[in-house]
Amino acid sequence: MHVRVLSWNVFLRPPGIQQPGGGDHKDLRLEFIMRKVIQYDVVLLQEMFAIGSSRLHRLLSFANDHGLAYHAGSVYPSLWSRQLVDGGLLILSRYPICQTKSHQFRDSCGSDALAAKGVVYAQLQIESQGTLLDVFTTHTQAGQGQVATSIRWRQIEELAWFVHTTRTDATTPAILGGDFNLDARHNVDFAGDPAKPVITKCAESVSYKRMLQLFSMRSHDSVTHVANVLGAAHDVTNANGHGVLAQTWSKEQVNDMGKCIDYLFVFEP
């Protein structure tokens, strides 16, 4: 089974949320995003918000015209919740979707509390003979403070539970991709001042190993981290320009401070 898969935080935040001093060039970037996603068979998007904008509709229409005719998402807030926008999650597929499901995380903090963050699931029928593929995408709590870190870990525990309970047939392979906001390139220590964590660069962080172990324990499968095409086990996925569009980091700064927080996992029977 050969399937081209893309997981991407596209940073298309809701209207009114933009960088100081200028917009995020959302419409211009959407044109670029649309041209990229049609090169894949299955696309997992984060921060592709539906509420308050026509961008999602434009993307879905373009994707449908180019063979990505099936989609699932997002996680939507209930009428009585404190969330103002959806979770920004979207699955696009060239293959028919047999079933979908979603889960909203219980806890969140800061600006993340305004979005219905969670996980979206779709089961795809890859071949007419009945070959299936379980696909999940997620976006967890942002921030490196102690409160955000604790909430993020609870969300990851919920995520592992959701994947485990949703996968009713362990013989069906699964893919989990998204923005986990958990850095594999740095260890974070709150032993001193909780407000000022000590961040140390490493080959593979303790928190990443712990997350992988949790997925393995819950799934009873072998879990393989899919490295990027450059071959680096934990290359930088969050660095230059994130948060400040005019920001420019040197290669040394990117290597030292850049984070790896976006992952694509394969759950193999």
C-alpha positions as a Markdown table, in Angstrom:
| # | Residue | x | y | z |
|---|---|---|---|---|
| 1 | Met | 0.0 | 0.0 | 0.0 |
| 2 | His | 1.6 | 3.3 | -1.1 |
| 3 | Val | -0.1 | 6.4 | 0.1 |
| 4 | Arg | 1.3 | 10.0 | 0.0 |
| 5 | Val | 0.5 | 11.7 | 3.3 |
| 6 | Leu | 1.0 | 15.3 | 4.4 |
| 7 | Ser | 0.6 | 16.8 | 7.9 |
| 8 | Trp | 0.8 | 20.6 | 8.1 |
| 9 | Asn | -0.1 | 23.4 | 10.5 |
| 10 | Val | -1.1 | 26.0 | 8.0 |
| 11 | Phe | -1.4 | 28.9 | 10.5 |
| 12 | Leu | -4.6 | 30.2 | 9.0 |
| 13 | Arg | -6.0 | 31.6 | 12.2 |
| 14 | Pro | -9.5 | 33.1 | 12.4 |
| 15 | Pro | -10.2 | 36.7 | 11.2 |
| 16 | Gly | -9.1 | 39.4 | 13.5 |
| 17 | Ile | -6.1 | 37.4 | 14.9 |
| 18 | Gln | -3.0 | 38.5 | 13.2 |
| 19 | Gln | 0.6 | 39.6 | 13.8 |
| 20 | Pro | 1.3 | 43.1 | 15.1 |
| 21 | Gly | 1.9 | 45.6 | 12.4 |
| 22 | Gly | 0.3 | 43.7 | 9.6 |
| 23 | Gly | -1.7 | 40.7 | 8.5 |
| 24 | Asp | -0.6 | 37.1 | 8.2 |
| 25 | His | -1.1 | 37.1 | 4.4 |
| 26 | Lys | -3.8 | 34.5 | 4.9 |
| 27 | Asp | -5.4 | 34.7 | 1.5 |
| 28 | Leu | -2.0 | 34.7 | -0.3 |
| 29 | Arg | -0.8 | 31.7 | 1.7 |
| 30 | Leu | -4.1 | 29.9 | 1.1 |
| 31 | Glu | -3.3 | 29.9 | -2.6 |
| 32 | Phe | 0.1 | 28.4 | -1.9 |
| 33 | Ile | -1.4 | 25.8 | 0.4 |
| 34 | Met | -4.0 | 24.7 | -2.1 |
| 35 | Arg | -1.3 | 24.1 | -4.8 |
| 36 | Lys | 0.6 | 22.0 | -2.3 |
| 37 | Val | -2.1 | 19.8 | -0.8 |
| 38 | Ile | -3.2 | 18.4 | -4.2 |
| 39 | Gln | 0.2 | 16.7 | -4.5 |
| 40 | Tyr | -0.9 | 14.2 | -1.8 |
| 41 | Asp | -3.4 | 11.4 | -1.3 |
| 42 | Val | -4.2 | 12.1 | 2.4 |
| 43 | Val | -3.7 | 15.6 | 4.0 |
| 44 | Leu | -3.9 | 16.4 | 7.7 |
| 45 | Leu | -4.2 | 20.1 | 8.4 |
| 46 | Gln | -4.1 | 22.0 | 11.7 |
| 47 | Glu | -5.1 | 25.7 | 12.2 |
| 48 | Met | -7.4 | 25.5 | 9.1 |
| 49 | Phe | -10.2 | 27.2 | 11.0 |
| 50 | Ala | -13.8 | 27.2 | 9.6 |
| 51 | Ile | -15.5 | 29.8 | 11.7 |
| 52 | Gly | -15.6 | 33.4 | 10.5 |
| 53 | Ser | -14.0 | 32.9 | 7.1 |
| 54 | Ser | -14.7 | 31.4 | 3.6 |
| 55 | Arg | -11.2 | 30.0 | 3.3 |
| 56 | Leu | -12.1 | 26.5 | 4.3 |
| 57 | His | -14.9 | 26.4 | 1.7 |
| 58 | Arg | -12.5 | 27.7 | -0.9 |
| 59 | Leu | -10.0 | 25.0 | 0.0 |
| 60 | Leu | -12.6 | 22.2 | 0.0 |
| 61 | Ser | -13.9 | 23.3 | -3.4 |
| 62 | Phe | -10.4 | 23.4 | -4.9 |
| 63 | Ala | -9.4 | 20.1 | -3.3 |
| 64 | Asn | -12.6 | 18.4 | -4.6 |
| 65 | Asp | -11.8 | 19.7 | -8.1 |
| 66 | His | -8.4 | 18.1 | -7.9 |
| 67 | Gly | -9.3 | 14.7 | -6.6 |
| 68 | Leu | -9.3 | 15.2 | -2.9 |
| 69 | Ala | -13.1 | 14.7 | -2.8 |
| 70 | Tyr | -13.5 | 13.5 | 0.7 |
| 71 | His | -13.0 | 15.3 | 4.0 |
| 72 | Ala | -13.6 | 15.1 | 7.7 |
| 73 | Gly | -13.4 | 17.7 | 10.5 |
| 74 | Ser | -13.3 | 19.8 | 12.5 |
| 75 | Val | -14.0 | 19.6 | 16.3 |
| 76 | Tyr | -16.7 | 22.2 | 16.9 |
| 77 | Pro | -17.6 | 23.9 | 20.2 |
| 78 | Ser | -21.0 | 23.2 | 21.8 |
| 79 | Leu | -23.5 | 26.1 | 22.1 |
| 80 | Trp | -22.9 | 26.3 | 25.9 |
| 81 | Ser | -19.1 | 26.0 | 25.9 |
| 82 | Arg | -16.6 | 28.8 | 26.4 |
| 83 | Gln | -14.9 | 28.1 | 23.1 |
| 84 | Leu | -15.5 | 30.7 | 20.3 |
| 85 | Val | -14.0 | 28.8 | 17.3 |
| 86 | Asp | -13.6 | 25.3 | 16.1 |
| 87 | Gly | -10.4 | 23.3 | 16.5 |
| 88 | Gly | -9.0 | 24.0 | 13.1 |
| 89 | Leu | -8.6 | 20.3 | 12.2 |
| 90 | Leu | -9.2 | 18.9 | 8.7 |
| 91 | Ile | -8.6 | 15.6 | 6.9 |
| 92 | Leu | -8.6 | 15.6 | 3.1 |
| 93 | Ser | -8.6 | 12.3 | 1.2 |
| 94 | Arg | -8.6 | 10.9 | -2.3 |
| 95 | Tyr | -10.1 | 7.7 | -0.8 |
| 96 | Pro | -13.7 | 7.3 | 0.4 |
| 97 | Ile | -14.3 | 7.9 | 4.1 |
| 98 | Cys | -16.1 | 5.0 | 5.8 |
| 99 | Gln | -16.6 | 6.6 | 9.2 |
| 100 | Thr | -15.5 | 9.7 | 11.2 |
| 101 | Lys | -15.3 | 10.6 | 14.8 |
| 102 | Ser | -13.9 | 13.5 | 16.9 |
| 103 | His | -13.0 | 14.3 | 20.5 |
| 104 | Gln | -12.5 | 17.6 | 22.2 |
| 105 | Phe | -9.9 | 17.9 | 24.9 |
| 106 | Arg | -11.3 | 18.5 | 28.4 |
| 107 | Asp | -8.7 | 21.1 | 29.6 |
| 108 | Ser | -7.0 | 24.1 | 27.9 |
| 109 | Cys | -5.5 | 27.4 | 29.0 |
| 110 | Gly | -4.6 | 30.9 | 27.6 |
| 111 | Ser | -5.8 | 31.7 | 24.1 |
| 112 | Asp | -6.0 | 28.0 | 23.3 |
| 113 | Ala | -9.1 | 27.9 | 25.6 |
| 114 | Leu | -11.0 | 29.8 | 23.0 |
| 115 | Ala | -10.7 | 27.0 | 20.4 |
| 116 | Ala | -12.2 | 23.5 | 20.5 |
| 117 | Lys | -8.9 | 21.7 | 20.4 |
| 118 | Gly | -9.0 | 18.0 | 20.1 |
| 119 | Val | -8.5 | 15.1 | 17.6 |
| 120 | Val | -10.3 | 14.1 | 14.4 |
| 121 | Tyr | -10.5 | 10.6 | 13.0 |
| 122 | Ala | -11.4 | 9.2 | 9.6 |
| 123 | Gln | -11.3 | 5.6 | 8.4 |
| 124 | Leu | -10.4 | 5.5 | 4.7 |
| 125 | Gln | -11.1 | 2.7 | 2.2 |
| 126 | Ile | -7.8 | 2.6 | 0.3 |
| 127 | Glu | -8.7 | -0.1 | -2.2 |
| 128 | Ser | -12.0 | -1.5 | -3.6 |
| 129 | Gln | -11.1 | -4.9 | -2.1 |
| 130 | Gly | -11.6 | -3.4 | 1.4 |
| 131 | Thr | -8.1 | -2.3 | 2.5 |
| 132 | Leu | -8.6 | 0.2 | 5.3 |
| 133 | Leu | -6.5 | 2.9 | 6.9 |
| 134 | Asp | -7.3 | 4.7 | 10.2 |
| 135 | Val | -6.2 | 8.4 | 10.1 |
| 136 | Phe | -6.0 | 10.8 | 13.1 |
| 137 | Thr | -5.0 | 14.4 | 13.3 |
| 138 | Thr | -4.6 | 16.6 | 16.4 |
| 139 | His | -3.4 | 19.9 | 17.7 |
| 140 | Thr | -2.5 | 20.1 | 21.4 |
| 141 | Gln | -2.0 | 22.9 | 24.0 |
| 142 | Ala | 0.7 | 25.5 | 23.1 |
| 143 | Gly | 3.2 | 27.1 | 25.5 |
| 144 | Gln | 6.2 | 26.0 | 27.5 |
| 145 | Gly | 5.1 | 27.2 | 30.9 |
| 146 | Gln | 4.4 | 24.6 | 33.7 |
| 147 | Val | 0.6 | 25.0 | 33.5 |
| 148 | Ala | 0.5 | 24.6 | 29.7 |
| 149 | Thr | 3.0 | 21.7 | 29.8 |
| 150 | Ser | 0.8 | 19.9 | 32.4 |
| 151 | Ile | -2.4 | 20.5 | 30.3 |
| 152 | Arg | -0.7 | 19.4 | 27.1 |
| 153 | Trp | 0.4 | 16.1 | 28.7 |
| 154 | Arg | -3.2 | 15.4 | 29.9 |
| 155 | Gln | -4.4 | 16.1 | 26.3 |
| 156 | Ile | -1.8 | 13.6 | 25.0 |
| 157 | Glu | -3.1 | 11.0 | 27.4 |
| 158 | Glu | -6.7 | 11.7 | 26.1 |
| 159 | Leu | -5.3 | 11.4 | 22.6 |
| 160 | Ala | -3.7 | 8.0 | 23.3 |
| 161 | Trp | -7.0 | 6.8 | 24.8 |
| 162 | Phe | -9.0 | 8.1 | 21.8 |
| 163 | Val | -6.7 | 6.4 | 19.3 |
| 164 | His | -6.8 | 3.1 | 21.3 |
| 165 | Thr | -10.6 | 3.0 | 21.8 |
| 166 | Thr | -11.4 | 4.2 | 18.2 |
| 167 | Arg | -9.2 | 1.5 | 16.5 |
| 168 | Thr | -11.6 | -1.4 | 16.8 |
| 169 | Asp | -9.5 | -3.6 | 14.5 |
| 170 | Ala | -5.8 | -3.8 | 15.5 |
| 171 | Thr | -4.9 | -5.3 | 12.1 |
| 172 | Thr | -5.8 | -2.0 | 10.4 |
| 173 | Pro | -2.8 | 0.2 | 10.1 |
| 174 | Ala | -3.1 | 3.8 | 11.4 |
| 175 | Ile | -1.5 | 7.2 | 10.9 |
| 176 | Leu | -1.5 | 9.9 | 13.6 |
| 177 | Gly | -0.2 | 13.3 | 12.5 |
| 178 | Gly | -0.4 | 16.9 | 13.8 |
| 179 | Asp | 1.1 | 19.7 | 15.8 |
| 180 | Phe | 1.8 | 18.2 | 19.2 |
| 181 | Asn | 3.5 | 21.3 | 20.7 |
| 182 | Leu | 5.8 | 18.9 | 22.4 |
| 183 | Asp | 9.5 | 19.5 | 21.6 |
| 184 | Ala | 11.7 | 16.5 | 20.8 |
| 185 | Arg | 14.8 | 18.7 | 20.5 |
| 186 | His | 14.9 | 20.1 | 24.0 |
| 187 | Asn | 14.4 | 19.0 | 27.6 |
| 188 | Val | 12.4 | 21.3 | 29.9 |
| 189 | Asp | 13.1 | 21.3 | 33.6 |
| 190 | Phe | 10.8 | 23.0 | 36.1 |
| 191 | Ala | 12.7 | 21.9 | 39.2 |
| 192 | Gly | 13.9 | 25.5 | 39.9 |
| 193 | Asp | 11.5 | 28.4 | 39.2 |
| 194 | Pro | 8.3 | 27.1 | 37.5 |
| 195 | Ala | 8.0 | 30.4 | 35.7 |
| 196 | Lys | 11.5 | 30.1 | 34.3 |
| 197 | Pro | 12.1 | 26.6 | 33.0 |
| 198 | Val | 15.6 | 25.4 | 32.2 |
| 199 | Ile | 15.6 | 24.4 | 28.5 |
| 200 | Thr | 18.5 | 22.2 | 27.3 |
| 201 | Lys | 19.1 | 21.0 | 23.8 |
| 202 | Cys | 19.3 | 17.2 | 23.4 |
| 203 | Ala | 19.2 | 14.4 | 20.8 |
| 204 | Glu | 15.7 | 13.3 | 21.9 |
| 205 | Ser | 13.8 | 14.8 | 24.7 |
| 206 | Val | 12.4 | 12.9 | 27.7 |
| 207 | Ser | 8.9 | 14.2 | 27.0 |
| 208 | Tyr | 9.0 | 12.8 | 23.4 |
| 209 | Lys | 10.2 | 9.4 | 24.6 |
| 210 | Arg | 7.4 | 9.4 | 27.2 |
| 211 | Met | 4.8 | 10.2 | 24.6 |
| 212 | Leu | 6.0 | 7.5 | 22.3 |
| 213 | Gln | 6.0 | 5.0 | 25.2 |
| 214 | Leu | 2.5 | 6.0 | 26.0 |
| 215 | Phe | 1.3 | 5.4 | 22.4 |
| 216 | Ser | 3.0 | 2.1 | 22.4 |
| 217 | Met | 1.5 | 1.0 | 25.7 |
| 218 | Arg | -2.0 | 2.0 | 24.8 |
| 219 | Ser | -2.0 | 0.6 | 21.2 |
| 220 | His | -0.1 | -2.6 | 21.7 |
| 221 | Asp | 1.4 | -2.0 | 18.3 |
| 222 | Ser | 4.9 | -1.0 | 17.1 |
| 223 | Val | 4.9 | 2.8 | 16.7 |
| 224 | Thr | 7.3 | 4.2 | 14.1 |
| 225 | His | 8.1 | 7.9 | 14.0 |
| 226 | Val | 8.2 | 9.0 | 10.4 |
| 227 | Ala | 11.2 | 11.3 | 9.9 |
| 228 | Asn | 11.2 | 14.0 | 7.4 |
| 229 | Val | 12.6 | 13.5 | 3.9 |
| 230 | Leu | 15.9 | 15.1 | 4.8 |
| 231 | Gly | 16.5 | 12.1 | 7.1 |
| 232 | Ala | 17.0 | 13.9 | 10.4 |
| 233 | Ala | 15.1 | 12.1 | 13.2 |
| 234 | His | 14.0 | 15.4 | 14.8 |
| 235 | Asp | 14.5 | 18.3 | 12.3 |
| 236 | Val | 13.2 | 21.8 | 13.1 |
| 237 | Thr | 9.5 | 22.3 | 12.4 |
| 238 | Asn | 8.9 | 25.5 | 14.4 |
| 239 | Ala | 11.5 | 28.2 | 14.2 |
| 240 | Asn | 12.3 | 31.1 | 11.9 |
| 241 | Gly | 9.5 | 33.6 | 11.5 |
| 242 | His | 7.0 | 31.8 | 13.8 |
| 243 | Gly | 5.2 | 34.4 | 15.9 |
| 244 | Val | 7.0 | 37.4 | 14.4 |
| 245 | Leu | 6.8 | 37.5 | 10.6 |
| 246 | Ala | 9.7 | 39.9 | 10.2 |
| 247 | Gln | 12.0 | 37.7 | 12.4 |
| 248 | Thr | 15.1 | 36.2 | 10.8 |
| 249 | Trp | 17.2 | 33.6 | 12.6 |
| 250 | Ser | 20.7 | 32.5 | 11.5 |
| 251 | Lys | 21.3 | 28.9 | 10.8 |
| 252 | Glu | 23.1 | 28.6 | 14.1 |
| 253 | Gln | 20.0 | 30.1 | 16.0 |
| 254 | Val | 17.7 | 27.7 | 14.1 |
| 255 | Asn | 19.8 | 24.7 | 15.0 |
| 256 | Asp | 20.1 | 25.8 | 18.7 |
| 257 | Met | 16.6 | 27.1 | 19.4 |
| 258 | Gly | 14.4 | 25.7 | 16.7 |
| 259 | Lys | 11.9 | 23.1 | 17.9 |
| 260 | Cys | 10.5 | 19.9 | 16.5 |
| 261 | Ile | 6.8 | 19.8 | 17.6 |
| 262 | Asp | 5.1 | 18.3 | 14.5 |
| 263 | Tyr | 5.0 | 14.6 | 14.0 |
| 264 | Leu | 3.6 | 11.8 | 11.8 |
| 265 | Phe | 3.3 | 8.4 | 13.5 |
| 266 | Val | 2.6 | 5.1 | 11.9 |
| 267 | Phe | 0.8 | 2.5 | 14.0 |
| 268 | Glu | 1.7 | -0.9 | 12.5 |
| 269 | Pro | 0.0 | -4.2 | 13.6 |
